[in-house]
Amino acid sequence: MRKFSTQTPDTCRETVCGLISEIKGLSSMDFSELVPEKTALIAVDVVNGFIREGAMSSPIIEGIIPNVASLMEKCKGAGIPIAALADCHSENCAEFASFPPHCIDGTSESELVDELKAVGGYFLIKKNSTNGFHEKDFMHELVRNPKVNTFVVVGDCTDICVMQLCLTLKTWFTAQDRTSEIIIPLNCVETYDSPDHNADFMNIAAYKIMKDSGIKFVSEII
């Protein structure tokens, strides 16, 4: 394996700047392009524990809540099913070897934010890892809705739970030689910011990885 290069900062800078320009140039998508009987909305971890309280909360994620709630309203009105994935960990969850304890089952951290609760109309799926695809309830919904092959994914964190779900979902369809479309509106996803986790960079990195894997990005769905 080639060693990671530390001698090409200009090339890396050019790549990042190019991705920023690409992201800024993304077009919007009209909601009418979605076919209700073939589409599902998946809201990932729009819970108190990543936004308003607890060791993993980051206030910058709060900015996506109005956009997510608005899109949920549209989907609800159009009869598009909505799955809300929510971190809901056991007290001794193995994930806590990598992340500080958060979103313990039965606490307010594991609950959806009030704005999404107010919209309603969603099917709640609790998850005990970063990748909600592995939850039995999620797989059950996939299998019992074979006509659904378009997924609009929103929520947080872009580079962790959102990306893991999207990549696994995409490859699950590919392994069966089935077509699928996974759409991410950028105004509805965000990640946390900390000294060792720059939100802007991680959003860009996640965008590049997912786009190269066949995930579709739009600026917003209007």
VENUR-V699990 format. One record per helix or strand of 2 or more residues. SS is the DSSP state (hx for helix, st for strand). FROM is the first residue (numbers start at 1). TO is the last residue. Records with the same first field share a line. If there is no record, write none. Layout:
# VENUR-V699990
SS=FROM-TO / FROM-TO
This chain:
# VENUR-V699990
hx=9-24 / 31-33 / 36-38 / 48-50 / 59-78 / 94-97 / 108-110 / 114-119 / 132-134 / 136-144 / 158-175 / 186-188 / 199-212
st=39-44 / 81-87 / 122-127 / 150-156 / 181-185 / 189-190 / 216-218
